[in-house]
Amino acid sequence: MNQIEYGPAGEMSLPRSGVYTGHAWWENRQATGDYYQTTLDRPTDDTFEDDLTEAWNNPPVTERYILDLAYSRASEPDDEEL
């Protein structure tokens, strides 16, 4: 799972390939989003990219994702086209 341009949001290895079902939820999403938006709204200058990278690496709150997955069945050829 990755963010578009600024690094991984996290990684997870599944025990086997196949179709999984489950639920996902997160904590501190709004606070993290607000922080990043404030950072992006700052005026751009020569140090903007460095400042943005620093902000992404050191947020004041940590966004946390929880995935609760369960193996449902083996993959079928059509599943890989989705």
Chimera marker file (.cmm) of the C-alpha trace (Angstrom):
<marker_set name="trace">
<marker id="1" x="0.000" y="0.000" z="0.000" r="1" g="1" b="0" radius="0.5"/>
<marker id="2" x="1.590" y="3.223" z="-1.097" r="1" g="1" b="0" radius="0.5"/>
<marker id="3" x="0.808" y="6.880" z="-1.220" r="1" g="1" b="0" radius="0.5"/>
<marker id="4" x="0.975" y="8.359" z="-4.707" r="1" g="1" b="0" radius="0.5"/>
<marker id="5" x="4.291" y="10.211" z="-4.407" r="1" g="1" b="0" radius="0.5"/>
<marker id="6" x="5.513" y="10.254" z="-0.827" r="1" g="1" b="0" radius="0.5"/>
<marker id="7" x="6.378" y="6.745" z="0.174" r="1" g="1" b="0" radius="0.5"/>
<marker id="8" x="4.819" y="3.690" z="1.653" r="1" g="1" b="0" radius="0.5"/>
<marker id="9" x="1.748" y="3.823" z="3.798" r="1" g="1" b="0" radius="0.5"/>
<marker id="10" x="2.576" y="0.275" z="4.881" r="1" g="1" b="0" radius="0.5"/>
<marker id="11" x="3.231" y="-3.232" z="3.715" r="1" g="1" b="0" radius="0.5"/>
<marker id="12" x="1.649" y="-6.529" z="4.515" r="1" g="1" b="0" radius="0.5"/>
<marker id="13" x="2.451" y="-10.041" z="3.366" r="1" g="1" b="0" radius="0.5"/>
<marker id="14" x="-0.457" y="-12.439" z="3.147" r="1" g="1" b="0" radius="0.5"/>
<marker id="15" x="0.107" y="-16.056" z="4.159" r="1" g="1" b="0" radius="0.5"/>
<marker id="16" x="-1.047" y="-17.368" z="0.779" r="1" g="1" b="0" radius="0.5"/>
<marker id="17" x="-2.416" y="-16.042" z="-2.464" r="1" g="1" b="0" radius="0.5"/>
<marker id="18" x="-6.151" y="-16.034" z="-2.921" r="1" g="1" b="0" radius="0.5"/>
<marker id="19" x="-9.248" y="-13.978" z="-2.242" r="1" g="1" b="0" radius="0.5"/>
<marker id="20" x="-9.556" y="-12.329" z="1.161" r="1" g="1" b="0" radius="0.5"/>
<marker id="21" x="-12.531" y="-10.605" z="2.742" r="1" g="1" b="0" radius="0.5"/>
<marker id="22" x="-12.545" y="-8.315" z="5.709" r="1" g="1" b="0" radius="0.5"/>
<marker id="23" x="-12.768" y="-4.813" z="7.113" r="1" g="1" b="0" radius="0.5"/>
<marker id="24" x="-10.435" y="-1.854" z="7.292" r="1" g="1" b="0" radius="0.5"/>
<marker id="25" x="-10.496" y="1.146" z="9.581" r="1" g="1" b="0" radius="0.5"/>
<marker id="26" x="-8.080" y="3.829" z="10.711" r="1" g="1" b="0" radius="0.5"/>
<marker id="27" x="-7.222" y="6.190" z="13.522" r="1" g="1" b="0" radius="0.5"/>
<marker id="28" x="-6.043" y="9.822" z="13.341" r="1" g="1" b="0" radius="0.5"/>
<marker id="29" x="-6.948" y="10.110" z="9.670" r="1" g="1" b="0" radius="0.5"/>
<marker id="30" x="-8.521" y="13.573" z="9.945" r="1" g="1" b="0" radius="0.5"/>
<marker id="31" x="-5.705" y="15.013" z="12.065" r="1" g="1" b="0" radius="0.5"/>
<marker id="32" x="-3.082" y="13.628" z="9.694" r="1" g="1" b="0" radius="0.5"/>
<marker id="33" x="-4.964" y="14.893" z="6.647" r="1" g="1" b="0" radius="0.5"/>
<marker id="34" x="-5.292" y="18.354" z="8.184" r="1" g="1" b="0" radius="0.5"/>
<marker id="35" x="-1.564" y="18.437" z="8.954" r="1" g="1" b="0" radius="0.5"/>
<marker id="36" x="-0.584" y="17.403" z="5.435" r="1" g="1" b="0" radius="0.5"/>
<marker id="37" x="-3.018" y="19.888" z="3.863" r="1" g="1" b="0" radius="0.5"/>
<marker id="38" x="-1.586" y="22.711" z="5.980" r="1" g="1" b="0" radius="0.5"/>
<marker id="39" x="1.897" y="21.675" z="4.864" r="1" g="1" b="0" radius="0.5"/>
<marker id="40" x="0.844" y="21.639" z="1.197" r="1" g="1" b="0" radius="0.5"/>
<marker id="41" x="-0.829" y="25.057" z="1.510" r="1" g="1" b="0" radius="0.5"/>
<marker id="42" x="2.419" y="26.766" z="2.497" r="1" g="1" b="0" radius="0.5"/>
<marker id="43" x="3.960" y="29.037" z="-0.118" r="1" g="1" b="0" radius="0.5"/>
<marker id="44" x="6.389" y="27.292" z="-2.409" r="1" g="1" b="0" radius="0.5"/>
<marker id="45" x="10.033" y="28.275" z="-2.527" r="1" g="1" b="0" radius="0.5"/>
<marker id="46" x="13.369" y="26.587" z="-3.177" r="1" g="1" b="0" radius="0.5"/>
<marker id="47" x="13.118" y="24.497" z="-0.002" r="1" g="1" b="0" radius="0.5"/>
<marker id="48" x="9.483" y="23.399" z="-0.442" r="1" g="1" b="0" radius="0.5"/>
<marker id="49" x="10.314" y="19.836" z="-1.528" r="1" g="1" b="0" radius="0.5"/>
<marker id="50" x="12.743" y="19.330" z="1.373" r="1" g="1" b="0" radius="0.5"/>
<marker id="51" x="10.247" y="20.835" z="3.824" r="1" g="1" b="0" radius="0.5"/>
<marker id="52" x="7.494" y="18.612" z="2.479" r="1" g="1" b="0" radius="0.5"/>
<marker id="53" x="9.633" y="15.484" z="2.796" r="1" g="1" b="0" radius="0.5"/>
<marker id="54" x="10.509" y="16.480" z="6.363" r="1" g="1" b="0" radius="0.5"/>
<marker id="55" x="6.819" y="17.044" z="7.156" r="1" g="1" b="0" radius="0.5"/>
<marker id="56" x="5.878" y="13.643" z="5.703" r="1" g="1" b="0" radius="0.5"/>
<marker id="57" x="8.602" y="11.941" z="7.757" r="1" g="1" b="0" radius="0.5"/>
<marker id="58" x="7.789" y="13.684" z="11.058" r="1" g="1" b="0" radius="0.5"/>
<marker id="59" x="4.030" y="14.228" z="11.481" r="1" g="1" b="0" radius="0.5"/>
<marker id="60" x="2.742" y="15.310" z="14.918" r="1" g="1" b="0" radius="0.5"/>
<marker id="61" x="0.241" y="12.418" z="14.898" r="1" g="1" b="0" radius="0.5"/>
<marker id="62" x="0.476" y="8.935" z="13.456" r="1" g="1" b="0" radius="0.5"/>
<marker id="63" x="-2.197" y="7.683" z="11.123" r="1" g="1" b="0" radius="0.5"/>
<marker id="64" x="-2.877" y="4.041" z="11.846" r="1" g="1" b="0" radius="0.5"/>
<marker id="65" x="-4.648" y="1.575" z="9.580" r="1" g="1" b="0" radius="0.5"/>
<marker id="66" x="-6.100" y="-1.693" z="10.812" r="1" g="1" b="0" radius="0.5"/>
<marker id="67" x="-6.890" y="-4.491" z="8.384" r="1" g="1" b="0" radius="0.5"/>
<marker id="68" x="-8.912" y="-7.466" z="9.587" r="1" g="1" b="0" radius="0.5"/>
<marker id="69" x="-8.723" y="-9.999" z="6.760" r="1" g="1" b="0" radius="0.5"/>
<marker id="70" x="-9.731" y="-13.622" z="6.416" r="1" g="1" b="0" radius="0.5"/>
<marker id="71" x="-8.855" y="-16.015" z="3.612" r="1" g="1" b="0" radius="0.5"/>
<marker id="72" x="-12.010" y="-16.828" z="1.641" r="1" g="1" b="0" radius="0.5"/>
<marker id="73" x="-10.950" y="-19.026" z="-1.245" r="1" g="1" b="0" radius="0.5"/>
<marker id="74" x="-8.335" y="-19.743" z="-3.876" r="1" g="1" b="0" radius="0.5"/>
<marker id="75" x="-7.992" y="-17.319" z="-6.770" r="1" g="1" b="0" radius="0.5"/>
<marker id="76" x="-9.749" y="-18.000" z="-10.034" r="1" g="1" b="0" radius="0.5"/>
<marker id="77" x="-8.477" y="-16.739" z="-13.421" r="1" g="1" b="0" radius="0.5"/>
<marker id="78" x="-11.121" y="-13.966" z="-13.523" r="1" g="1" b="0" radius="0.5"/>
<marker id="79" x="-10.077" y="-12.658" z="-10.073" r="1" g="1" b="0" radius="0.5"/>
<marker id="80" x="-6.700" y="-11.509" z="-11.377" r="1" g="1" b="0" radius="0.5"/>
<marker id="81" x="-8.304" y="-9.316" z="-14.026" r="1" g="1" b="0" radius="0.5"/>
<marker id="82" x="-10.100" y="-7.154" z="-11.422" r="1" g="1" b="0" radius="0.5"/>
<link id1="1" id2="2" r="1" g="1" b="0" radius="0.2"/>
<link id1="2" id2="3" r="1" g="1" b="0" radius="0.2"/>
<link id1="3" id2="4" r="1" g="1" b="0" radius="0.2"/>
<link id1="4" id2="5" r="1" g="1" b="0" radius="0.2"/>
<link id1="5" id2="6" r="1" g="1" b="0" radius="0.2"/>
<link id1="6" id2="7" r="1" g="1" b="0" radius="0.2"/>
<link id1="7" id2="8" r="1" g="1" b="0" radius="0.2"/>
<link id1="8" id2="9" r="1" g="1" b="0" radius="0.2"/>
<link id1="9" id2="10" r="1" g="1" b="0" radius="0.2"/>
<link id1="10" id2="11" r="1" g="1" b="0" radius="0.2"/>
<link id1="11" id2="12" r="1" g="1" b="0" radius="0.2"/>
<link id1="12" id2="13" r="1" g="1" b="0" radius="0.2"/>
<link id1="13" id2="14" r="1" g="1" b="0" radius="0.2"/>
<link id1="14" id2="15" r="1" g="1" b="0" radius="0.2"/>
<link id1="15" id2="16" r="1" g="1" b="0" radius="0.2"/>
<link id1="16" id2="17" r="1" g="1" b="0" radius="0.2"/>
<link id1="17" id2="18" r="1" g="1" b="0" radius="0.2"/>
<link id1="18" id2="19" r="1" g="1" b="0" radius="0.2"/>
<link id1="19" id2="20" r="1" g="1" b="0" radius="0.2"/>
<link id1="20" id2="21" r="1" g="1" b="0" radius="0.2"/>
<link id1="21" id2="22" r="1" g="1" b="0" radius="0.2"/>
<link id1="22" id2="23" r="1" g="1" b="0" radius="0.2"/>
<link id1="23" id2="24" r="1" g="1" b="0" radius="0.2"/>
<link id1="24" id2="25" r="1" g="1" b="0" radius="0.2"/>
<link id1="25" id2="26" r="1" g="1" b="0" radius="0.2"/>
<link id1="26" id2="27" r="1" g="1" b="0" radius="0.2"/>
<link id1="27" id2="28" r="1" g="1" b="0" radius="0.2"/>
<link id1="28" id2="29" r="1" g="1" b="0" radius="0.2"/>
<link id1="29" id2="30" r="1" g="1" b="0" radius="0.2"/>
<link id1="30" id2="31" r="1" g="1" b="0" radius="0.2"/>
<link id1="31" id2="32" r="1" g="1" b="0" radius="0.2"/>
<link id1="32" id2="33" r="1" g="1" b="0" radius="0.2"/>
<link id1="33" id2="34" r="1" g="1" b="0" radius="0.2"/>
<link id1="34" id2="35" r="1" g="1" b="0" radius="0.2"/>
<link id1="35" id2="36" r="1" g="1" b="0" radius="0.2"/>
<link id1="36" id2="37" r="1" g="1" b="0" radius="0.2"/>
<link id1="37" id2="38" r="1" g="1" b="0" radius="0.2"/>
<link id1="38" id2="39" r="1" g="1" b="0" radius="0.2"/>
<link id1="39" id2="40" r="1" g="1" b="0" radius="0.2"/>
<link id1="40" id2="41" r="1" g="1" b="0" radius="0.2"/>
<link id1="41" id2="42" r="1" g="1" b="0" radius="0.2"/>
<link id1="42" id2="43" r="1" g="1" b="0" radius="0.2"/>
<link id1="43" id2="44" r="1" g="1" b="0" radius="0.2"/>
<link id1="44" id2="45" r="1" g="1" b="0" radius="0.2"/>
<link id1="45" id2="46" r="1" g="1" b="0" radius="0.2"/>
<link id1="46" id2="47" r="1" g="1" b="0" radius="0.2"/>
<link id1="47" id2="48" r="1" g="1" b="0" radius="0.2"/>
<link id1="48" id2="49" r="1" g="1" b="0" radius="0.2"/>
<link id1="49" id2="50" r="1" g="1" b="0" radius="0.2"/>
<link id1="50" id2="51" r="1" g="1" b="0" radius="0.2"/>
<link id1="51" id2="52" r="1" g="1" b="0" radius="0.2"/>
<link id1="52" id2="53" r="1" g="1" b="0" radius="0.2"/>
<link id1="53" id2="54" r="1" g="1" b="0" radius="0.2"/>
<link id1="54" id2="55" r="1" g="1" b="0" radius="0.2"/>
<link id1="55" id2="56" r="1" g="1" b="0" radius="0.2"/>
<link id1="56" id2="57" r="1" g="1" b="0" radius="0.2"/>
<link id1="57" id2="58" r="1" g="1" b="0" radius="0.2"/>
<link id1="58" id2="59" r="1" g="1" b="0" radius="0.2"/>
<link id1="59" id2="60" r="1" g="1" b="0" radius="0.2"/>
<link id1="60" id2="61" r="1" g="1" b="0" radius="0.2"/>
<link id1="61" id2="62" r="1" g="1" b="0" radius="0.2"/>
<link id1="62" id2="63" r="1" g="1" b="0" radius="0.2"/>
<link id1="63" id2="64" r="1" g="1" b="0" radius="0.2"/>
<link id1="64" id2="65" r="1" g="1" b="0" radius="0.2"/>
<link id1="65" id2="66" r="1" g="1" b="0" radius="0.2"/>
<link id1="66" id2="67" r="1" g="1" b="0" radius="0.2"/>
<link id1="67" id2="68" r="1" g="1" b="0" radius="0.2"/>
<link id1="68" id2="69" r="1" g="1" b="0" radius="0.2"/>
<link id1="69" id2="70" r="1" g="1" b="0" radius="0.2"/>
<link id1="70" id2="71" r="1" g="1" b="0" radius="0.2"/>
<link id1="71" id2="72" r="1" g="1" b="0" radius="0.2"/>
<link id1="72" id2="73" r="1" g="1" b="0" radius="0.2"/>
<link id1="73" id2="74" r="1" g="1" b="0" radius="0.2"/>
<link id1="74" id2="75" r="1" g="1" b="0" radius="0.2"/>
<link id1="75" id2="76" r="1" g="1" b="0" radius="0.2"/>
<link id1="76" id2="77" r="1" g="1" b="0" radius="0.2"/>
<link id1="77" id2="78" r="1" g="1" b="0" radius="0.2"/>
<link id1="78" id2="79" r="1" g="1" b="0" radius="0.2"/>
<link id1="79" id2="80" r="1" g="1" b="0" radius="0.2"/>
<link id1="80" id2="81" r="1" g="1" b="0" radius="0.2"/>
<link id1="81" id2="82" r="1" g="1" b="0" radius="0.2"/>
</marker_set>
